[in-house]
């Protein structure tokens, strides 16, 4: 791959991280340190050290830096899972190497216009929803408010871009599933990386949701709007999981139907011949055809028992367990808050 092609395949976040001339890990550590330094300096300049003992205040100022750092830490794992899916499809696609290379390049190449649009949307929503003019600019809160004005747009821009990038990856993996596949119906576990990718991105969003819950006060969690928001978010994560494996499901179902039709065709042909030869008293030929019928019947049964979803019970258990985590965090926060209150 040439340097020019590599740059084309770098999305906006990768491009910005590489411009730091540091490895991804060190760039993440540096950004996290800068964000924490901004918060620390704001607290120092405002003389708000005594407010650090207030859990609500501490969680409020740390929420942005923690979620930004989380996205930067977890993002490379999502890229790794996506690359495993691409590698899994390479021996299954019927196209030649050049067509496959062009297809993969299309999957990896980001839509820069949409990326910048989502970043701009995140910035606008930060202003519209956050309303920075209503922050506590007086009474010793000027610098803390200023730090929020710096951190909040970074977080929201990164968040909306990250959601777009994830959904874009799901759509493009689905397009990959629609290509002609040379897949044995009895070896559908070759598409398990698609389910692992789906589970991975679901876990990434569940992790972010859990961190957000931790950094939200229990009073805020009791608000009906927040209850609805988190419920919809968890439901969306489940939908995202099944949406991302839908393409693989359709590909397997298509191959399964084809193999079932093939088995049925041979069974019908053999049944007709066995009737004809029975009438002609050709016992040897009848026995041979009986064996053929048994083989195709057995194959048809195996195909019918083959699942059309590329995941196993273990993956589903992990998904269910991971969805329970935010619910447990939510309950712990509520119970702890009620305990402190009473």
Residue pairs with C-beta under 8 A, 6 or more apart in sequence:
5 105
7 15
8 105
8 109
9 105
9 108
9 109
9 110
10 18
10 110
11 110
11 115
11 165
12 110
12 112
12 115
12 116
12 119
12 161
13 75
13 158
13 161
13 162
13 165
17 24
17 27
17 72
20 27
20 30
22 30
24 72
24 76
27 72
28 69
28 72
28 73
31 68
31 69
31 72
32 65
32 68
32 69
32 72
35 64
35 65
35 68
35 69
35 151
35 154
36 65
38 147
38 150
38 151
39 61
39 62
39 65
39 147
39 151
41 143
41 147
42 48
42 61
42 143
42 144
42 146
42 147
43 49
43 51
43 52
43 61
43 143
43 144
45 142
45 143
46 140
46 141
46 142
46 143
46 144
47 140
48 57
48 140
48 141
48 144
51 57
51 58
52 58
55 217
56 217
59 214
59 215
59 216
59 217
60 215
61 144
61 147
61 148
62 215
63 212
63 215
63 216
64 148
64 151
64 152
64 154
64 155
65 151
66 211
66 215
67 155
67 159
67 208
67 211
67 212
67 215
68 151
68 154
68 155
68 158
70 207
70 208
70 211
71 158
71 159
71 162
71 208
74 204
74 207
74 208
75 162
77 200
77 204
78 166
78 169
78 200
78 201
78 204
81 193
81 196
81 197
81 200
81 201
82 169
82 173
82 197
84 193
84 196
84 197
85 173
85 176
85 193
85 194
85 197
86 104
86 107
86 176
87 193
88 190
88 191
88 192
88 193
88 194
89 176
89 179
89 181
90 100
91 182
92 181
92 182
92 183
92 190
93 100
93 103
93 179
93 180
93 181
93 182
94 179
94 180
94 181
94 182
95 103
95 179
95 180
103 176
103 179
106 172
107 172
107 173
107 175
107 176
110 165
110 168
111 168
114 164
114 168
115 161
115 164
115 165
118 157
118 160
118 161
118 163
118 164
119 157
119 160
119 161
121 160
122 153
122 156
122 157
122 158
122 159
122 160
122 161
123 153
123 156
123 157
125 156
125 160
126 132
126 152
126 153
126 156
126 157
130 148
130 152
130 156
132 145
132 148
132 149
132 152
135 141
135 145
135 148
135 149
136 144
136 145
137 145
166 201
166 204
166 205
166 240
167 240
169 201
170 198
170 201
170 240
170 243
170 244
173 194
173 197
173 244
173 247
174 243
174 244
174 246
174 247
175 247
176 247
177 191
177 194
177 247
177 248
177 250
177 251
178 247
178 250
178 251
181 251
181 255
183 190
183 191
183 251
183 252
183 255
185 252
185 255
185 256
185 259
185 303
185 306
186 302
186 303
186 306
188 252
188 306
188 307
188 308
188 310
189 310
191 248
191 251
191 252
191 310
192 310
192 311
192 312
194 244
194 245
194 247
194 248
194 310
195 245
195 248
195 309
195 310
195 311
195 312
195 315
196 315
197 244
198 240
198 241
198 242
198 244
198 245
198 311
199 241
199 311
199 315
199 318
199 319
201 240
201 241
201 244
202 237
202 238
202 240
202 241
202 319
202 322
203 318
203 322
205 233
205 237
205 240
206 234
206 237
206 322
206 323
206 325
206 326
209 230
209 233
209 234
209 237
209 326
210 325
210 326
210 329
213 221
213 230
213 326
213 329
213 330
213 333
214 329
214 333
216 226
216 333
217 337
218 333
218 334
218 336
218 337
218 338
219 337
220 226
221 227
221 330
221 333
221 334
221 337
222 334
230 326
230 330
234 323
234 326
234 327
237 323
238 319
238 323
241 319
245 309
245 310
245 311
248 309
248 310
249 308
249 309
249 310
252 306
252 307
252 308
252 309
252 310
253 308
256 303
256 306
256 308
259 299
259 303
260 300
260 303
260 304
263 296
263 297
263 299
263 300
263 303
264 300
266 292
266 296
267 293
267 296
267 297
267 300
270 289
270 292
270 293
270 296
271 293
273 285
273 289
274 286
274 289
274 290
274 293
277 285
277 286
277 289
278 286
